[in-house]
Amino acid sequence: MRTAVFLGAAVSLLWTAGAGLAADGETLASVKSRDMLNCGVNPGLIGFASPDANGNWSGFDVSFCKALAAAVLGDPRKVAFKAMSGEDRFASLSGGEVDLLARNTTWTYLRDTELKLDFAGVNYYDGQGFMVPRSLGVSSAKDLGGASICVQTGSTTALNLADYFHANMMDYQEVNVDSNAEGEQQYLAGACDAYTTDRSGLAATRAAFANPADHIILPEIISKEPLGPVVRHGDAAWGDVVRWTLYALIAAEEYGVTSANIEELSKSSESPEVQRLLGSSDDLGEKLGLDREWAKRAIAASGNYGEIYAATIGEQTPIGLARGLNAQWTQGGLLYAMPFR
């Protein structure tokens, strides 16, 4: 209950402290004027968003920002990545410091309504889980009664944690951390018995350990965590640009358009869907305030959704995430792009 009160107060404080609304078309005009996209990302979550020693960012979320920059500005390199903590991300977006969040952020009712934010879609269907040292001898989250658990403040994770333990009539000790980096540090130092966050985040965190095999992710999934890019409320035109760039990447995979064959298909494909997507027939970009090849550039930047997934967080990477719910709808998953017509 204490956590719920804290989060509710934080939500109200953020909005009353000056979170603003964007005017329709304002963000796209600003991005074009400065010739740079400001993208809020995780401070460092391997596979999703992390910088190397030279400050070059890579990852699943980073690739989306590059695709958006390619669509809007014609160059995937025109992105300034801003590291955002879980607590300051929404204020930074509302205050105009960034043009969007691409930062493993869960779409929830209060974030949509009270924070006045718009989620442009879902780019990863996730769920909260638990990671424990193998030496703890635990095989189920229901064995964690009385355990100390590291959890990030200012997140939906703490509420889910409280709900799960209450429903299962178990006690626990909450160890608050401000970031995934601190959570990893405290967990490895033995300050908590378990670490809880989205399962994708747990997989990414474990992959960075010196001995990943010494830690296990428990089988229980205790929440729905639909993650996706977020923009300010009020600027529907910018929301459309972000939303349809995401759909372009998803549709490209469904239609078999890849970074390797995109040039050939843009000239020779007889598929009406592919022709519209790549600007070979209808000029769909005009409706967004962009040119006709915006989607083609977005796809070419880092590949279609499947290519991005495989290169950053897929089963052949250290993160090792199977597609699961994030497979195309034609392959038993939930991934579904709205029609380009």
C-alpha positions in Angstrom: 0.0 0.0 0.0 2.9 2.4 0.8 4.2 1.9 -2.7 0.9 2.5 -4.3 0.5 5.8 -2.4 4.0 6.8 -3.4 3.5 6.2 -7.1 0.1 7.9 -7.1 1.5 11.0 -5.5 4.4 11.0 -7.9 2.1 10.9 -10.9 0.0 13.8 -9.6 3.1 15.8 -8.7 4.6 15.3 -12.1 1.6 16.7 -13.9 0.9 19.6 -11.6 4.6 20.6 -11.6 4.3 21.7 -15.2 4.0 18.7 -17.5 2.9 20.3 -20.8 1.0 19.4 -23.9 2.5 19.7 -27.4 0.6 21.5 -30.1 -0.4 19.5 -33.2 2.5 19.5 -35.6 4.9 21.2 -33.2 7.3 18.3 -32.6 7.8 17.4 -36.3 8.5 21.0 -37.1 11.0 21.2 -34.2 12.8 18.0 -35.2 13.1 19.2 -38.8 14.2 22.7 -37.8 17.0 21.4 -35.5 17.8 18.6 -38.0 18.2 16.2 -35.1 15.9 13.8 -33.2 16.2 13.8 -29.4 15.4 10.3 -28.2 15.1 9.3 -24.5 16.5 5.8 -23.8 17.5 3.6 -20.9 20.8 4.6 -19.3 22.2 1.2 -20.1 20.3 -2.0 -20.7 22.3 -4.3 -23.0 20.4 -5.4 -26.0 17.9 -2.6 -25.7 20.0 0.6 -25.3 23.6 0.9 -24.2 26.6 3.0 -25.2 30.0 1.6 -26.0 33.3 3.1 -24.7 33.1 5.7 -27.5 29.6 6.7 -26.7 28.0 4.9 -29.7 24.6 3.6 -28.8 23.1 0.3 -29.9 20.2 -1.9 -29.1 16.5 -2.8 -29.9 15.2 0.7 -28.8 18.1 2.5 -30.3 17.4 0.9 -33.7 13.9 2.3 -33.6 15.2 5.8 -32.9 17.5 5.4 -35.9 14.7 4.2 -38.1 12.6 7.3 -37.1 15.5 9.6 -37.8 15.9 8.1 -41.2 12.2 8.5 -41.9 12.0 12.1 -40.8 15.5 13.5 -41.5 16.8 11.1 -44.1 19.7 10.0 -42.0 19.7 7.3 -39.2 22.7 9.0 -37.6 20.8 12.2 -36.8 19.8 11.1 -33.3 20.9 12.5 -30.0 20.4 9.8 -27.4 19.4 11.0 -23.9 19.8 8.6 -21.0 16.6 8.7 -18.9 16.1 7.1 -15.4 12.8 5.5 -14.5 11.9 8.5 -12.4 12.8 11.4 -14.7 11.8 10.0 -18.1 8.2 11.3 -18.1 9.1 14.8 -16.9 11.8 15.0 -19.5 9.3 14.1 -22.2 6.6 16.4 -21.0 9.1 19.2 -20.6 10.3 18.9 -24.2 13.8 17.7 -23.4 13.2 14.7 -25.7 10.9 14.1 -28.7 10.0 10.6 -27.7 10.8 7.9 -25.2 12.0 4.6 -26.6 12.8 3.2 -23.2 11.1 -0.1 -22.3 8.2 1.8 -20.9 4.9 0.1 -20.1 1.6 1.3 -21.5 -0.7 1.8 -18.5 -4.0 3.6 -17.8 -2.6 6.3 -15.6 0.4 7.0 -17.9 -2.0 7.4 -20.8 -4.6 9.6 -19.0 -3.2 11.4 -15.9 0.4 11.9 -17.3 -1.1 13.1 -20.6 1.2 10.8 -22.7 0.4 8.9 -25.9 1.8 5.5 -26.6 2.4 5.1 -30.3 2.0 1.3 -30.2 3.6 -1.8 -28.7 7.0 -2.9 -29.9 7.6 -5.5 -27.2 5.1 -7.6 -25.3 6.6 -8.4 -22.0 5.8 -9.5 -18.4 7.4 -9.0 -15.0 9.5 -11.8 -13.5 12.1 -12.6 -10.9 15.8 -13.5 -11.1 17.5 -15.3 -8.2 21.0 -16.8 -7.6 21.0 -20.5 -8.5 22.6 -21.1 -5.1 19.4 -19.9 -3.4 17.8 -23.1 -4.3 14.5 -21.5 -5.4 12.6 -22.8 -8.4 9.3 -20.8 -8.2 8.3 -17.2 -7.2 6.0 -18.8 -4.7 9.1 -19.9 -2.8 10.1 -16.3 -2.1 8.0 -15.7 1.0 10.0 -13.5 3.4 12.6 -12.7 0.8 14.3 -9.4 0.2 13.6 -8.1 -3.4 15.3 -5.3 -5.3 12.8 -3.2 -7.3 13.1 0.1 -9.2 11.3 3.1 -7.7 8.9 5.1 -9.9 7.9 2.1 -11.9 4.9 -0.2 -12.4 7.1 -3.0 -11.1 6.7 -2.1 -7.5 2.9 -2.2 -7.7 2.9 -5.5 -9.5 5.3 -6.9 -6.8 3.0 -5.8 -4.0 -0.1 -7.2 -5.8 1.5 -10.6 -6.4 2.7 -11.1 -2.8 -0.6 -9.9 -1.4 -2.5 -12.3 -3.6 -0.3 -15.2 -2.6 -0.4 -14.2 1.1 3.4 -13.8 1.4 5.6 -11.2 3.0 8.7 -9.7 1.5 11.2 -6.9 2.1 11.4 -4.2 -0.6 14.9 -3.0 -1.4 14.4 0.2 -3.5 16.9 1.0 -6.3 16.9 4.0 -8.7 18.0 2.3 -11.9 18.7 -1.1 -13.5 22.4 -0.4 -12.9 21.9 0.0 -9.2 19.5 -3.0 -9.1 22.2 -5.1 -10.7 24.9 -3.8 -8.3 22.8 -4.4 -5.2 21.6 -7.8 -6.4 25.2 -9.0 -7.1 26.3 -7.6 -3.7 23.8 -9.7 -1.9 21.6 -6.8 -0.7 18.5 -8.7 -1.9 17.6 -12.3 -2.5 15.9 -11.6 -5.8 15.6 -8.9 -8.5 12.3 -8.2 -10.2 11.6 -6.3 -13.4 10.4 -7.1 -16.9 11.7 -10.5 -18.0 13.4 -9.0 -21.0 15.2 -6.7 -18.7 16.2 -9.6 -16.5 17.6 -11.5 -19.5 19.6 -8.4 -20.6 20.9 -7.8 -17.0 21.9 -11.5 -16.6 23.7 -11.5 -20.0 26.1 -8.8 -18.6 27.1 -10.9 -15.5 30.5 -12.5 -15.4 28.8 -15.9 -14.8 25.2 -15.7 -16.2 24.6 -19.4 -15.6 24.8 -18.8 -11.8 21.5 -17.0 -12.0 18.1 -18.2 -13.1 14.9 -16.4 -14.2 11.9 -18.0 -12.4 9.1 -19.3 -14.6 6.3 -17.1 -13.2 5.1 -14.0 -15.2 3.2 -11.8 -12.8 2.0 -9.0 -15.1 1.3 -7.7 -18.6 4.0 -5.3 -19.7 3.2 -3.9 -23.2 6.3 -1.7 -24.0 6.4 0.9 -26.7 7.5 4.4 -27.8 5.9 7.3 -26.0 5.2 10.9 -27.1 3.5 13.9 -25.6 -0.2 14.2 -25.6 -1.7 16.8 -27.9 0.5 16.5 -31.0 -1.4 13.9 -33.0 0.7 14.6 -36.1 3.9 13.6 -34.4 2.2 10.6 -32.8 1.2 9.5 -36.3 4.8 9.7 -37.6 6.1 7.6 -34.7 3.2 5.1 -34.9 3.4 4.5 -38.6 7.2 4.2 -38.5 6.8 1.4 -36.0 4.1 -0.2 -38.2 6.4 0.1 -41.3 9.1 -2.0 -39.6 6.5 -4.6 -38.5 4.8 -4.7 -41.9 8.1 -5.0 -43.7 8.8 -8.3 -41.9 5.3 -9.6 -42.7 5.7 -8.7 -46.4 9.2 -10.1 -46.6 10.9 -6.7 -47.1 14.5 -6.8 -45.7 17.5 -4.5 -45.6 19.0 -6.8 -48.2 16.2 -6.8 -50.8 14.5 -3.5 -50.2 16.1 -1.7 -53.3 15.1 -4.6 -55.6 11.5 -4.8 -54.2 11.0 -1.0 -54.5 11.6 -1.4 -58.2 10.1 -4.8 -59.0 7.6 -5.9 -56.4 4.1 -6.6 -57.8 2.6 -6.6 -54.3 0.3 -3.6 -53.8 1.1 -3.6 -50.1 4.8 -3.5 -50.7 4.4 -0.8 -53.4 2.5 1.4 -51.0 4.9 0.8 -48.1 7.9 1.6 -50.1 6.4 4.6 -52.0 6.6 2.9 -55.4 2.9 3.7 -56.0 0.9 5.8 -53.5 2.6 8.8 -51.8 1.6 7.9 -48.2 4.4 10.1 -46.8 2.5 13.2 -47.8 -0.2 12.5 -45.2 2.5 12.5 -42.5 4.4 15.6 -43.7 7.1 13.4 -45.1 8.3 12.4 -48.5 7.2 9.2 -50.3 10.2 7.1 -49.3 10.1 7.7 -45.6 9.2 4.1 -44.8 11.8 2.7 -47.2 14.5 4.7 -45.4 13.2 3.6 -42.0 13.4 -0.1 -43.0 16.8 0.3 -44.6 18.3 1.9 -41.5 18.6 -1.3 -39.4 16.3 -3.7 -41.1 12.7 -4.7 -40.5 11.3 -5.6 -37.1 12.5 -9.2 -37.3 16.0 -8.2 -38.4 16.3 -5.7 -35.5 15.0 -8.2 -33.0 17.4 -10.9 -34.2 20.4 -8.6 -34.1 19.8 -7.1 -30.7 17.9 -9.4 -28.4 17.1 -12.6 -30.3 18.0 -16.2 -29.5 21.4 -16.0 -31.2 22.5 -13.0 -29.0 23.7 -13.1 -25.3 20.2 -11.9 -24.4 18.6 -15.0 -25.9 15.0 -14.0 -26.1 12.7 -16.2 -28.2 10.1 -14.3 -30.3 7.1 -15.7 -28.3 4.3 -13.2 -28.2 6.5 -10.9 -30.3 6.2 -13.1 -33.3 4.1 -12.0 -36.3 0.4 -12.6 -36.0 0.8 -15.1 -38.8 3.3 -17.0 -36.7 1.3 -17.3 -33.5 2.4 -14.0 -32.0 0.7 -10.7 -31.3 2.7 -8.5 -33.7 0.3 -6.9 -36.1 0.7 -3.8 -38.3 -2.3 -1.7 -39.3 -2.9 -1.8 -43.0 -1.0 0.6 -45.3 -4.0 1.7 -47.4 
